[in-house]
């Protein structure tokens, strides 16, 4: 791992510490003062011993030395308590802001990013980073920073009073730091990263399998999934063992260096005392400084390993912070103002990331205000891509898309997406009440407005039959509802949002025939007077629309009403209609239909 990531993590953490600048300054001041006092205690102890040895029992020098020592000890604990109490609001404020920012950043990543990321692993990364920030704050403010200051201060004090002893300590400290840093960062850290990667895989596997539990049960795959998860846990166990073994070996090596420094320093001190170059008080000071140095060095190795663990745990969220969403508001972007709902695709060229060829190469299309347009064609023909580009889920290679004359690349994403209501083929519901799900697109809606939307979507029929009615929790992704019920809730949500442009992406695909008749009537009412795009495989969904576009390989090969297209002998739409009317399933290019 490059040192740049450690610096990036420190800069990232500093951003959140500085949310409370006065607290941060108070903590640093109290920390520095406590370190200075900590270094002074061994010296004061030595002076107390010398005053006891050199003075008669009636002198004031021992009392003054004792008072000084007591004042230093009390001052040290007051400083520690001060920055300890101040650290609580500093860290909790930072944890709150860090988690909130990571959540907001992930929410704005592209659809491709979310498609390639496991939700469970992402959740684990964010929560792990939140607690790592807490540990990093403790590690640096209570551990590494004071350890560095005290080690430098103790070495400088020894070098000032006894240069030869200072040289011994400086050499020992340098050796310790080389061993600690090289082992922690070069040997322990890779094992830690491997362990963290497997930890994320475990979280992702758990979330994936638990979310897909109905499929596991349907295929009686419990044993197979148990075995696969057990294998993953064995990999995690082995990685954790390697990580912890390396950590233990590194700690042992650092302890060996500390013992060597301790023996060398105390041995030299005894020799100096025998040569009368040190007083009894000096020996006490030396022992105190050595104990202080030994304690901070011992903790330094532990703090360094904790610091490395925090860097590993925060790595993904630090990268989130530096990553820009694929689609951003243009500088000076203005809110979209939909006055009529006219949509224009002007020579649009687009290819998906890493795709060999473009989906569209010079696509031209005009949809007039209030026009209801069906998009039909085989899977992969480019129907849903048209909708994604209208939402500006991706940037175009060239060309422009305009709504009422406004280039959507130059308007704010929020205003664009608020103008477009979506009912997807597989609608996503939150694990909240039915009322909250319906009102999601319009949070300020009244209960009666929400109920009216449900009635228009024919969702009230099943909702009112539930024990808790509109307060029923739907389960994760709406798992407690059938596919048709989820779609009716999604349609009610779109009705309530009342967007000027409406997109229905296979919105009736999961409905039985009777429900489809009800929903088709609701959709006709909903789409009346507003620009509507309907993506469909089943032609019964689009027959009554104003216009139908037939897509093949990213091109519009036919354009007209249902009646017009049926009158074209050998036309792609007519072949598809005849095939579906005969009851044959189809999901292949239209030109291959005979």
Helices and strands as residue ranges (DSSP letters): H 3-17, G 18-20, H 21-54, H 61-107, H 111-116, H 119-138, I 139-144, H 145-161, H 163-183, I 184-188, H 189-211, H 213-218, H 222-274, H 280-322, E 343-350, E 360-367, E 372-377, H 383-390, E 398-403, E 406-407, G 408-410, H 413-418, E 420-423, H 434-438, G 439-441, H 447-456, H 460-463, G 469-471, G 476-478, H 483-497, E 501-505, H 513-527, E 531-535, G 539-541, E 547-552, E 555-560, H 562-566, H 572-581, G 590-592
